């Protein structure tokens, strides 16, 4: 029974780590895009679809 609980805990920890890594990658990508827009002085064409201009 302890082995099964430990295995479930390990799997949950691995999934949590994967989500954390993906979140970090997305944050890094967003920061790179923001830096690119700041460097060029332009803003994104489509910020939000519901506020179309």
Kinemage of the C-alpha trace (Angstrom):
@kinemage 1
@onewidth
@group {chain A} dominant
@subgroup {mainchain}
@vectorlist {calphas} color= white
{ca unk a 1} P 0.000 0.000 0.000
{ca unk a 2} L 2.846 2.396 0.826
{ca unk a 3} L 4.502 1.715 -2.519
{ca unk a 4} L 1.299 2.563 -4.371
{ca unk a 5} L 0.903 5.824 -2.443
{ca unk a 6} L 4.544 6.696 -3.074
{ca unk a 7} L 4.141 5.960 -6.779
{ca unk a 8} L 1.053 8.186 -7.013
{ca unk a 9} L 2.871 10.940 -5.137
{ca unk a 10} L 5.869 10.656 -7.485
{ca unk a 11} L 3.662 10.831 -10.586
{ca unk a 12} L 1.878 13.886 -9.221
{ca unk a 13} L 5.219 15.539 -8.488
{ca unk a 14} L 6.410 14.835 -12.047
{ca unk a 15} L 3.223 16.294 -13.536
{ca unk a 16} L 3.552 19.342 -11.305
{ca unk a 17} L 7.144 19.812 -12.494
{ca unk a 18} L 6.074 19.517 -16.138
{ca unk a 19} L 3.365 22.155 -15.680
{ca unk a 20} L 5.835 24.433 -13.895
{ca unk a 21} L 8.359 24.055 -16.747
{ca unk a 22} L 5.731 24.780 -19.392
{ca unk a 23} L 4.582 27.838 -17.467
{ca unk a 24} L 8.165 29.099 -17.331
{ca unk a 25} L 8.614 28.604 -21.071
{ca unk a 26} L 5.412 30.517 -21.821
{ca unk a 27} L 6.485 33.357 -19.537
{ca unk a 28} L 9.882 33.528 -21.229
{ca unk a 29} L 8.254 33.592 -24.664
{ca unk a 30} L 5.942 36.430 -23.596
{ca unk a 31} L 8.877 38.406 -22.199
{ca unk a 32} L 10.809 37.953 -25.449
{ca unk a 33} L 7.834 39.148 -27.490
{ca unk a 34} L 7.392 42.171 -25.204
{ca unk a 35} L 11.082 43.044 -25.554
{ca unk a 36} L 10.793 42.762 -29.330
{ca unk a 37} L 7.814 45.125 -29.439
{ca unk a 38} L 9.526 47.580 -27.084
{ca unk a 39} L 12.690 47.560 -29.203
{ca unk a 40} L 10.827 48.228 -32.449
{ca unk a 41} L 8.427 50.735 -30.906
{ca unk a 42} L 5.379 49.013 -32.401
{ca unk a 43} L 2.444 47.483 -30.631
{ca unk a 44} L 0.830 44.184 -31.599
{ca unk a 45} L -1.846 44.511 -34.268
{ca unk a 46} L -4.332 42.315 -32.458
{ca unk a 47} L -4.250 42.666 -28.698
{ca unk a 48} L -7.781 41.519 -27.960
{ca unk a 49} L -10.262 40.251 -30.487
{ca unk a 50} L -13.278 41.735 -28.728
{ca unk a 51} L -11.828 45.279 -28.892
{ca unk a 52} L -11.227 45.241 -32.628
{ca unk a 53} L -10.020 48.525 -34.030
